[in-house]
Amino acid sequence: MTSFVRACGLSELEEDIPKRVELDGTPVSLVQTEGEVFAIHDICSHANVSLSEGEVDDCHIECWLHGSRFDLRSGKPDALPATRPVPVYPVKIEGDDVLVSLTQES
């Protein structure tokens, strides 16, 4: 069974503005965009910097340091220099609570 933990309140998220949270020692970037909330590992697979400091556009988050872009749905990079995906995590909304499972989606 998948275990979900509260990450933040839905009202704490701003459209297209990443929010960094730490869940059980794991850095996670939460992004509300296009009517959904996504949870993606907050560390870029290329440069070991926080993705939460980057910009969101068209369901992608861009690393501020070198411009790698990751799909919020899959974690796959679609712009170099990153070539490895970052983990994405299941999200569910209950009332005003954003719940995240650190079990990676495949």
C-alpha positions, 0 to 999 in steps of 0.5 A, a space after each residue: 500500500 502506498 503511504 502518503 504524507 502531508 507536504 503542505 496546504 493547497 492554499 500555500 501553492 501559487 500557480 507556476 511557482 515551485 515550492 520546496 519541501 522536505 519529506 523524510 529527509 527527501 527534497 521535493 519540489 511541488 508545482 501547481 500548474 495546468 490544474 494539477 499539482 506535481 511532486 518532483 525530486 528537487 535536485 537537478 540530475 546534472 548539477 546538484 542544485 535545487 529545481 525549486 529555484 527554477 521556472 515553470 513553463 508548459 508542465 516543465 521545470 527548468 534548472 536555473 543553473 544550466 537550463 536543463 528542463 524536466 517534464 513534471 509528469 515523468 521527470 524526464 529531461 528534454 533539454 541538455 545538459 541533463 540526460 538522466 531523469 529525476 524522480 517524480 512522486 504520486 500526489 493526491 489532494 484531500 481538502 486543503 492538504 497536498 499529500 505526497 508519496 515518496 514511492 516513485 512512479 514508474 
